[in-house]
């Protein structure tokens, strides 16, 4: 039902949206980067925190753009994508398509004003763009989960915990992209303070993500639906068990929490700890989506013995 390109979209689209939302909030609340004629000054163009936000926006936009390309490749025909815009309907897919396109435009604009000197763009304009970007990014983060939940015929995905799980994973993945770019920036005290706040936010997102995943698995295990039971067995005990328990459970949940706790307590270099955490979180986020998609695909129908006997009897009578 979903190919490799769709899995990459679910991963990259969520991570890119999470990074754009996180960068926008940091700039609105902490960095407050000047723009327009007031942005010019001799020497370094921005403070360390500003550089992290700059490259965080760039990383988020690149991830989102590659995710959109992956989605188009999965569709296979460009006219299918154009039809969503030329003939819109009241559907989750239409809402998600418009949100993706809008966030792509907003992300490109926010990257442009940070890497080019545009004196006609004032701080107030950037603030408005960032506020809108936060709202649209949340829709995109939610849509990556709603896309699965809205698919008919796959009872394993028909749970409100799926969108919640994907939103939390996207938020953590977006913060992870900021941790990754911060490794290449020499931070001052203000920058370190913001990074510590991000560590707390990421830890909260990971804990909530673990709770949602545990509830989802528990409910799936108790379901009386045969399709849900089959997907549950494949994900937790079958061919995807290693992806789910090691890739998502250990690399995406347990290990990042441990690494961030060690880093924030000062036992190891904070930058190094956050870089390791970023790799683990992103790996876990991909394993989450890969496992969910592969476990929920349609299986080949197998005739029951009684049905086979009925068919044989019908052929005999004919």
C-alpha positions as CSV (number, residue, x, y, z in Angstrom):
1,X,0.0,0.0,0.0
2,X,2.8,2.4,1.0
3,X,6.2,2.2,-0.6
4,X,9.6,3.3,0.6
5,X,9.1,6.9,-0.7
6,X,6.0,7.2,1.5
7,X,7.9,6.1,4.6
8,X,10.6,8.7,3.8
9,X,7.9,11.4,3.4
10,X,6.3,10.5,6.8
11,X,9.7,10.7,8.4
12,X,11.2,13.8,6.7
13,X,7.9,15.7,6.5
14,X,7.4,15.4,10.2
15,X,11.0,16.2,11.1
16,X,11.1,19.2,8.8
17,X,7.8,20.6,10.1
18,X,9.0,20.0,13.7
19,X,12.3,21.9,13.1
20,X,10.5,24.8,11.4
21,X,8.1,25.1,14.3
22,X,10.9,24.8,16.9
23,X,13.1,27.4,15.2
24,X,10.1,29.8,14.8
25,X,9.3,29.5,18.5
26,X,12.9,30.0,19.5
27,X,13.2,33.2,17.4
28,X,9.9,34.5,18.6
29,X,10.7,33.9,22.3
30,X,14.4,34.1,22.7
31,X,16.7,34.9,19.7
32,X,14.6,37.8,18.3
33,X,16.9,38.2,15.3
34,X,16.8,41.7,13.8
35,X,16.0,42.1,10.1
36,X,15.9,44.8,7.5
37,X,18.3,47.7,7.7
38,X,18.9,47.1,11.4
39,X,20.3,43.6,10.7
40,X,23.6,44.9,9.2
41,X,26.6,45.1,11.5
42,X,30.3,44.6,11.0
43,X,31.8,41.3,12.2
44,X,29.7,38.2,12.9
45,X,26.3,38.5,11.4
46,X,24.4,36.9,14.3
47,X,24.8,35.6,17.8
48,X,25.4,31.8,18.4
49,X,21.7,31.2,19.1
50,X,20.8,33.0,15.9
51,X,23.2,30.8,13.9
52,X,21.5,27.7,15.4
53,X,18.1,29.0,14.4
54,X,19.4,30.0,10.9
55,X,20.8,26.5,10.2
56,X,17.9,24.9,11.9
57,X,15.5,26.6,9.5
58,X,17.7,25.4,6.6
59,X,17.8,21.8,7.9
60,X,14.1,21.8,8.5
61,X,13.3,23.2,5.0
62,X,15.6,20.8,3.3
63,X,14.0,17.8,5.2
64,X,10.6,19.1,4.3
65,X,11.5,19.6,0.6
66,X,13.0,16.1,0.3
67,X,9.9,14.7,2.0
68,X,7.6,16.5,-0.5
69,X,9.6,15.1,-3.4
70,X,9.4,11.6,-1.8
71,X,5.6,12.0,-1.6
72,X,5.4,13.0,-5.3
73,X,7.6,10.1,-6.3
74,X,5.4,7.7,-4.3
75,X,2.3,9.1,-6.2
76,X,4.1,8.3,-9.4
77,X,2.1,10.8,-11.5
78,X,2.3,14.6,-11.1
79,X,-1.3,15.0,-12.2
80,X,-2.5,13.2,-9.1
81,X,-0.8,15.9,-7.0
82,X,-2.1,18.7,-9.1
83,X,-5.7,17.3,-8.9
84,X,-5.6,17.9,-5.1
85,X,-5.1,21.6,-5.8
86,X,-7.2,22.0,-9.0
87,X,-10.1,20.0,-7.7
88,X,-10.0,20.2,-3.9
89,X,-12.4,18.2,-1.8
90,X,-13.1,18.2,1.9
91,X,-10.7,15.5,2.9
92,X,-7.7,14.9,5.1
93,X,-5.4,14.5,2.1
94,X,-6.5,17.9,0.6
95,X,-5.9,19.6,3.9
96,X,-2.5,18.0,4.3
97,X,-1.5,18.9,0.7
98,X,-2.4,22.6,1.2
99,X,-0.5,22.6,4.5
100,X,2.5,21.0,3.0
101,X,2.6,23.5,0.1
102,X,2.1,26.5,2.5
103,X,4.8,25.3,4.9
104,X,7.2,24.8,2.0
105,X,6.6,28.4,0.9
106,X,6.9,29.7,4.5
107,X,10.1,27.7,5.1
108,X,11.7,28.9,1.9
109,X,10.9,32.5,2.8
110,X,12.3,32.2,6.4
111,X,15.5,30.6,5.1
112,X,15.8,33.4,2.4
113,X,15.6,36.3,4.9
114,X,18.3,34.7,7.1
115,X,20.8,34.0,4.4
116,X,20.3,37.0,2.2
117,X,20.4,40.7,3.1
118,X,16.9,42.0,2.4
119,X,16.6,45.5,3.8
120,X,12.9,45.8,2.8
121,X,11.9,42.9,5.1
122,X,11.3,44.1,8.6
123,X,11.2,42.2,11.8
124,X,7.4,42.5,12.1
125,X,7.0,40.7,8.8
126,X,9.3,37.8,9.9
127,X,7.4,37.6,13.2
128,X,4.1,37.2,11.3
129,X,5.6,34.5,9.0
130,X,7.0,32.6,12.0
131,X,3.7,32.7,13.9
132,X,1.9,31.4,10.8
133,X,4.6,28.8,10.3
134,X,4.1,27.4,13.8
135,X,0.4,26.8,13.1
136,X,0.9,25.3,9.7
137,X,3.8,23.1,10.9
138,X,1.5,21.7,13.6
139,X,-1.0,20.8,10.9
140,X,1.7,19.1,8.8
141,X,2.9,17.2,11.9
142,X,-0.6,16.0,12.6
143,X,-1.3,15.2,9.0
144,X,1.5,12.6,8.8
145,X,-0.4,10.6,11.4
146,X,-3.9,11.4,10.0
147,X,-2.8,10.1,6.6
148,X,-2.4,6.6,8.1
149,X,-5.5,6.8,10.4
150,X,-7.7,7.8,7.5
151,X,-6.8,4.9,5.3
152,X,-9.8,2.5,5.1
153,X,-9.3,-1.2,5.4
154,X,-6.4,-1.1,7.9
155,X,-7.8,-1.4,11.3
156,X,-4.4,-1.3,12.9
157,X,-4.0,2.4,12.0
158,X,-7.6,3.3,13.0
159,X,-6.7,4.8,16.3
160,X,-6.4,8.4,17.6
161,X,-3.2,7.5,19.2
162,X,-1.5,7.2,15.7
163,X,-1.7,11.0,15.0
164,X,-0.8,11.8,18.6
165,X,2.2,9.5,18.4
166,X,3.4,11.0,15.1
167,X,3.0,14.6,16.4
168,X,5.2,13.9,19.4
169,X,7.7,12.0,17.3
170,X,7.8,14.9,14.8
171,X,8.3,17.5,17.6
172,X,11.2,15.4,19.0
173,X,12.7,14.9,15.5
174,X,12.6,18.6,14.8
175,X,14.4,19.4,18.1
176,X,16.9,16.7,17.1
177,X,17.7,18.6,13.9
178,X,18.5,21.6,16.1
179,X,20.7,19.5,18.3
180,X,22.6,18.3,15.3
181,X,23.3,21.8,13.9
182,X,24.2,23.1,17.3
183,X,27.1,20.7,17.4
184,X,28.9,23.0,14.8
185,X,28.2,26.2,16.7
186,X,30.3,27.5,19.6
187,X,27.6,28.5,22.1
188,X,27.6,31.3,24.7
189,X,25.7,31.2,28.0
190,X,22.5,32.4,26.4
191,X,22.7,29.7,23.8
192,X,23.4,27.0,26.4
193,X,20.4,28.1,28.4
194,X,18.1,27.7,25.4
195,X,19.6,24.3,24.6
196,X,18.9,23.1,28.1
197,X,15.3,24.2,27.7
198,X,15.1,22.3,24.5
199,X,16.5,19.2,26.2
200,X,13.7,19.4,28.7
201,X,11.1,19.9,26.0
202,X,12.6,17.0,24.0
203,X,12.6,14.7,27.1
204,X,8.9,15.6,27.7
205,X,8.0,14.8,24.1
206,X,9.9,11.5,24.3
207,X,8.2,10.4,27.5
208,X,4.8,11.3,26.1
209,X,5.7,9.5,22.9
210,X,6.6,6.4,25.0
211,X,3.3,6.5,26.8
212,X,1.3,6.8,23.6
213,X,3.2,4.0,22.0
214,X,2.7,1.8,25.1
215,X,-1.1,2.5,25.1
216,X,-1.3,1.9,21.3
217,X,0.4,-1.5,21.6
218,X,-1.6,-2.5,24.7
219,X,-4.9,-1.7,23.0
220,X,-3.8,-3.4,19.8
221,X,-2.8,-6.5,21.8
222,X,-6.3,-6.7,23.4
223,X,-8.2,-6.1,20.2
224,X,-10.5,-8.8,18.9
225,X,-10.0,-7.7,15.3
226,X,-8.1,-10.4,13.3
227,X,-6.3,-7.8,11.2
228,X,-5.2,-5.8,14.2
229,X,-4.0,-9.0,15.9
230,X,-2.0,-10.0,12.8
231,X,-0.3,-6.5,12.6
232,X,0.3,-6.6,16.3
233,X,2.1,-9.9,16.0
234,X,4.2,-8.9,13.1
235,X,5.3,-5.6,14.8
236,X,6.0,-7.0,18.3
237,X,6.9,-10.6,17.7
238,X,7.5,-11.2,14.0
239,X,9.7,-9.8,11.3
240,X,9.4,-6.2,12.5
241,X,10.1,-6.9,16.2
242,X,13.8,-5.8,15.9
243,X,12.8,-2.5,14.2
244,X,10.1,-1.8,16.8
245,X,11.9,-2.8,20.1
246,X,15.5,-2.0,19.2
247,X,15.1,0.7,16.6
248,X,12.2,2.6,18.1
249,X,12.1,1.5,21.7
250,X,15.8,1.6,22.5
251,X,17.3,4.0,20.0
252,X,14.3,6.3,19.8
253,X,13.1,6.3,23.4
254,X,15.4,4.9,26.1
255,X,18.8,5.8,24.8
256,X,18.1,9.5,24.0
257,X,16.7,10.0,27.4
258,X,19.7,8.5,29.0
259,X,22.2,10.5,26.9
260,X,20.4,13.8,27.4
261,X,20.3,13.2,31.2
262,X,24.0,12.6,31.2
263,X,24.7,15.7,29.1
264,X,22.5,18.1,31.0
265,X,24.1,17.1,34.3
266,X,27.5,18.0,32.9
267,X,29.0,14.5,33.1
268,X,30.0,14.7,29.4
269,X,30.2,17.6,26.9
270,X,26.7,18.9,26.2
271,X,27.3,19.4,22.5
272,X,28.5,15.8,22.0
273,X,25.7,14.4,24.1
274,X,23.1,16.3,22.0
275,X,24.7,15.2,18.7
276,X,24.5,11.6,19.8
277,X,20.9,12.1,21.0
278,X,20.0,13.7,17.7
279,X,21.2,10.6,15.7
280,X,19.3,8.3,18.1
281,X,16.1,10.2,18.0
282,X,16.1,10.5,14.1
283,X,16.8,6.8,13.8
284,X,14.0,5.9,16.2
285,X,11.6,8.2,14.4
286,X,12.3,6.5,11.1
287,X,11.9,3.0,12.7
288,X,8.6,4.1,14.2
289,X,7.2,5.0,10.8
290,X,8.7,2.1,9.0
291,X,7.4,-0.4,11.5
292,X,3.9,1.2,11.6
293,X,3.6,1.2,7.8
294,X,4.9,-2.3,7.2
295,X,2.9,-3.8,10.0
296,X,-0.4,-2.2,8.8
297,X,-0.3,-3.0,5.1
298,X,-2.9,-5.2,3.5
299,X,-2.2,-8.9,3.6
300,X,-3.0,-11.4,0.9
301,X,-6.5,-12.9,1.4
302,X,-6.4,-16.6,2.3
303,X,-9.5,-18.8,1.7
304,X,-10.7,-20.5,4.8
305,X,-11.2,-24.3,4.7
306,X,-15.0,-24.0,4.7
307,X,-14.9,-21.5,1.9
308,X,-12.6,-23.8,-0.2
309,X,-15.0,-26.7,0.4
310,X,-17.9,-24.6,-0.8
311,X,-16.0,-23.6,-4.0
312,X,-15.2,-27.2,-4.7
313,X,-18.8,-28.3,-4.2
314,X,-20.0,-25.5,-6.5
315,X,-17.5,-26.6,-9.2
316,X,-18.7,-30.2,-8.8
317,X,-22.3,-29.3,-9.3
318,X,-21.5,-27.2,-12.4
